[in-house]
Amino acid sequence: MDTFKQLETLVAVVAHGSLSAAARIEGVVPAVIGRRLDALEERLGAKLLVRTTRSVTLTQEGSAFYEESLRILAELAEAEAAVASGSARARGHLRVSAPAGFGRRHVAPHAASFQLLHPDVKVTLDLSDRLVDLVRDRVDCAIRISDLSDSSLVAIRLAENHRVVVAAPSYLERHGTPRTLDDLAQHNCLSLGESQSRGWTFTRDGEPVNLKVSGTLECNDGAVLHDWALKGYGLTWRSLWEVKDDLSEGRLVTVLDSFSSPDYPVYAMVPQRKFLPLRVRHFIDHLKACYAEPGYWG
């Protein structure tokens, strides 16, 4: 049985509220609708609908699958429309997630310029330091800065990124400058909440070293950590793009440069590389082109 027909049937039944209503719209008997739903549930090994003579209700599994069915059918319609019109125009709703600080500076401006280039695309940008679930949250593309060692998603590299440990001169005047990694134990390390447990990553004798740090202040917002560092409250481990202006103006200085951490590149994360919607492919290419411009990163 046609898989897409089963998805269309599920969406129609939910939209119209019953098997009989969906059957009338399609011009078939309700038994045909029932057989399609039975086949779909059997193939998935999950109950999607609770059916009575008067109504249908989505189960928890059915609700999640229904949302995905809507997305898949919308993308199929988009692809068919593009082929039928003889064009390869990107269209539809592009949902992008990015870390708050990086997103404000290095995604939001390019999302706006991308939309001007592709007027048939609506862009929704979610700026948050939480890790979104692309499938559950219906996100097309997530921008992340990480080593991605435990990711099951497809990662497309957009740009390089270097991380440094920085502090305000006033903090170092009061507490001294760390010279070795062991010295960090004597310092107040300002960290993102989850990085307190994960630690900071350095290179020692050519090998990566993950070092647990501790401090009296932590926050899940990188902009707050940046502000705390500027005020002299402690050391923090930040990406160079966040602090390069402060370094050039002397508001912050780097420490432990000889133990410079491995690069944490900027990636676009997608659930799969095959059948990537045109709007997503064009957006990723747009970011790559912007980031590759001479002098972009200073």
C-alpha positions in Angstrom: 0.0 0.0 0.0 1.2 3.5 -0.8 3.0 4.9 2.2 2.1 8.5 1.3 -1.6 7.6 0.9 -1.5 6.2 4.4 -0.1 9.5 5.7 -2.7 11.5 3.8 -5.4 9.3 5.2 -4.2 9.8 8.8 -4.0 13.6 8.3 -7.5 13.6 6.7 -9.1 11.6 9.5 -7.6 13.9 12.1 -8.6 17.0 10.1 -12.2 15.9 9.6 -12.7 14.2 12.9 -13.8 10.8 11.8 -13.3 7.9 9.3 -16.7 8.5 7.7 -16.1 12.2 7.2 -12.7 11.5 5.6 -14.2 8.8 3.4 -17.0 11.1 2.2 -14.4 13.8 1.2 -12.4 11.2 -0.8 -15.4 9.4 -2.2 -14.7 5.9 -0.8 -16.4 3.8 1.9 -15.2 4.1 5.5 -13.9 0.6 5.4 -11.2 1.7 2.9 -10.1 4.4 5.3 -10.0 1.9 8.2 -7.9 -0.6 6.2 -5.3 2.1 5.4 -5.1 3.1 9.1 -4.8 -0.6 10.1 -2.0 -1.1 7.7 -0.2 2.0 8.8 -0.4 1.0 12.5 0.6 -2.6 11.8 3.7 -1.4 9.8 4.7 1.0 12.6 3.9 -1.4 15.4 2.1 1.4 17.3 -1.4 2.5 18.0 -1.9 5.9 16.4 -5.7 6.5 16.9 -8.3 5.6 19.5 -11.4 5.1 17.3 -15.0 5.1 18.3 -18.2 5.2 16.2 -18.3 9.0 16.6 -14.8 10.3 17.0 -11.1 9.6 16.8 -8.4 10.6 19.2 -4.6 10.6 18.6 -2.5 8.6 21.0 0.8 10.1 22.3 2.6 8.2 19.6 0.0 9.2 17.1 0.3 12.8 17.9 4.0 12.9 17.3 3.6 10.9 14.1 0.8 13.1 12.9 3.0 16.2 13.2 5.8 14.5 11.2 3.2 13.4 8.6 2.1 17.0 8.2 5.7 18.1 7.7 6.5 15.3 5.2 3.4 15.9 3.1 4.1 19.7 3.1 7.6 19.1 1.8 6.4 16.6 -0.8 3.9 19.2 -2.0 6.7 21.8 -2.1 8.9 19.6 -4.2 6.1 18.7 -6.6 5.2 22.4 -7.0 8.8 23.3 -7.8 9.1 20.6 -10.4 5.7 21.4 -11.9 6.6 25.1 -12.2 9.9 24.2 -13.8 11.7 26.2 -11.1 14.1 25.4 -8.3 12.9 28.2 -6.0 13.2 27.6 -2.3 9.9 28.0 -0.5 8.1 27.1 2.7 8.8 27.7 6.4 12.4 27.5 7.5 12.9 26.9 11.2 16.4 27.5 12.5 17.8 27.2 16.1 21.0 28.8 17.2 22.9 29.6 20.4 21.7 33.0 21.7 24.9 35.0 21.6 26.2 33.5 18.4 22.8 33.7 16.8 22.3 37.4 17.5 25.7 38.3 15.9 26.3 35.6 13.2 22.9 34.0 12.2 20.2 36.7 12.6 21.7 39.2 10.1 22.3 36.4 7.5 18.8 35.0 8.1 17.4 38.4 7.1 19.6 38.7 4.0 18.7 35.1 3.1 15.0 35.8 3.2 15.5 38.8 0.9 17.1 36.5 -1.6 14.4 33.9 -1.2 11.1 35.8 -0.8 9.0 32.6 -0.9 10.6 31.4 2.4 9.4 32.4 5.8 12.2 32.2 8.4 11.7 31.5 12.1 14.8 31.9 14.2 14.9 30.5 17.7 17.8 31.8 19.8 18.4 29.7 22.9 21.4 28.1 24.5 19.4 24.9 25.1 19.9 21.9 22.8 16.7 21.5 20.8 15.4 18.2 19.6 15.2 18.8 15.8 12.4 16.2 15.3 10.3 16.9 18.4 10.7 20.7 18.1 10.2 20.6 14.3 13.4 22.5 13.6 14.9 22.2 10.1 18.4 23.2 11.0 20.3 23.8 14.3 23.5 25.9 14.5 25.9 24.4 17.1 29.4 25.0 18.3 30.7 21.7 19.6 33.0 18.7 19.1 29.8 16.7 18.4 31.4 13.5 19.6 28.0 12.1 20.8 25.7 13.5 18.2 23.5 11.3 16.1 22.6 14.1 13.7 24.3 15.0 10.4 26.8 17.8 10.9 27.8 20.2 8.1 30.8 22.3 8.9 30.2 26.0 8.4 33.3 27.7 9.9 36.2 27.2 12.3 36.0 28.4 15.8 38.8 28.9 18.4 38.2 29.0 22.2 40.4 30.8 24.8 40.4 31.4 28.5 40.0 35.1 29.3 39.9 37.3 32.3 39.8 41.1 33.0 43.1 42.7 34.0 41.5 43.7 37.3 40.9 40.0 38.2 44.4 38.9 37.4 45.8 41.8 39.4 44.0 40.6 42.5 44.3 36.8 42.0 47.4 36.3 39.8 47.7 34.8 36.4 47.4 31.0 36.0 50.5 29.5 34.3 49.6 25.8 34.3 46.3 23.9 34.0 46.7 22.9 37.6 46.6 26.5 38.6 42.9 26.7 37.6 42.0 24.9 40.8 42.9 28.1 42.6 40.8 30.4 40.5 37.1 31.3 40.2 36.0 29.7 36.9 32.8 31.2 35.4 31.0 28.5 33.4 27.8 27.6 31.6 25.8 25.4 33.8 26.4 22.2 31.9 30.1 22.9 31.3 30.8 22.9 35.1 30.2 19.1 34.9 31.7 18.6 31.4 34.8 20.7 32.1 37.0 22.8 29.8 39.1 21.2 27.0 42.8 22.0 26.5 45.8 20.6 24.7 48.8 19.4 26.7 51.7 17.6 25.1 49.8 17.4 21.9 46.9 15.5 23.5 43.4 16.9 24.4 42.8 17.2 28.1 39.4 17.7 29.7 39.7 19.6 33.0 36.9 19.9 35.5 36.6 23.5 36.8 34.8 25.1 39.7 33.6 28.5 40.7 31.1 30.5 42.6 29.1 31.7 39.6 27.6 29.8 36.7 24.9 30.7 34.2 23.3 29.1 31.1 23.6 32.4 29.2 27.0 33.0 27.6 26.4 36.8 27.5 26.1 36.9 31.3 29.4 35.0 31.7 31.0 37.5 29.3 29.7 40.4 31.4 30.9 38.8 34.6 34.4 38.3 33.2 34.5 42.0 32.1 33.6 43.0 35.6 36.5 41.0 37.0 34.6 38.2 38.7 36.7 35.3 37.3 38.1 33.4 34.4 35.9 32.1 31.6 36.3 29.9 28.5 34.8 31.6 25.5 34.9 31.5 21.8 37.2 34.0 20.1 34.3 35.5 18.2 32.7 36.5 21.5 35.7 38.3 23.0 38.0 39.4 20.1 36.8 43.1 20.4 37.5 43.1 24.2 40.9 41.6 23.6 41.9 44.2 21.1 40.7 47.0 23.4 42.4 45.5 26.5 39.2 44.9 28.4 40.0 41.2 28.6 43.3 39.2 28.2 43.9 35.6 27.4 45.7 33.2 29.7 47.0 29.7 29.3 47.6 30.3 25.6 50.2 27.5 25.5 47.5 25.0 26.3 45.1 26.4 23.7 42.0 24.2 23.3 41.2 22.2 20.2 38.9 24.0 17.8 35.2 23.7 18.2 33.9 24.3 14.7 30.5 25.9 13.9 28.2 23.3 12.4 24.7 23.2 10.8 22.9 20.2 12.2 20.2 18.4 10.2 18.4 15.2 10.8 19.6 13.7 7.5 21.5 14.8 4.5 19.3 13.0 1.9 16.1 14.8 0.8 17.1 18.0 2.5 14.5 20.7 1.6 15.8 23.3 -0.9 15.2 26.1 1.6 17.6 24.3 4.1 20.3 23.6 1.6 20.2 27.2 0.3 20.3 28.6 3.9 23.4 26.4 4.8 25.1 27.5 1.6 24.3 31.1 2.4 25.9 30.9 5.8 29.0 29.2 4.4 29.4 32.0 1.9 29.0 34.7 4.5 31.4 33.1 6.9 34.0 32.6 4.1 34.2 36.3 3.2 37.7 37.7 3.7 38.1 39.4 7.1 34.7 38.2 8.4 36.1 36.7 11.6 38.6 39.6 12.1 
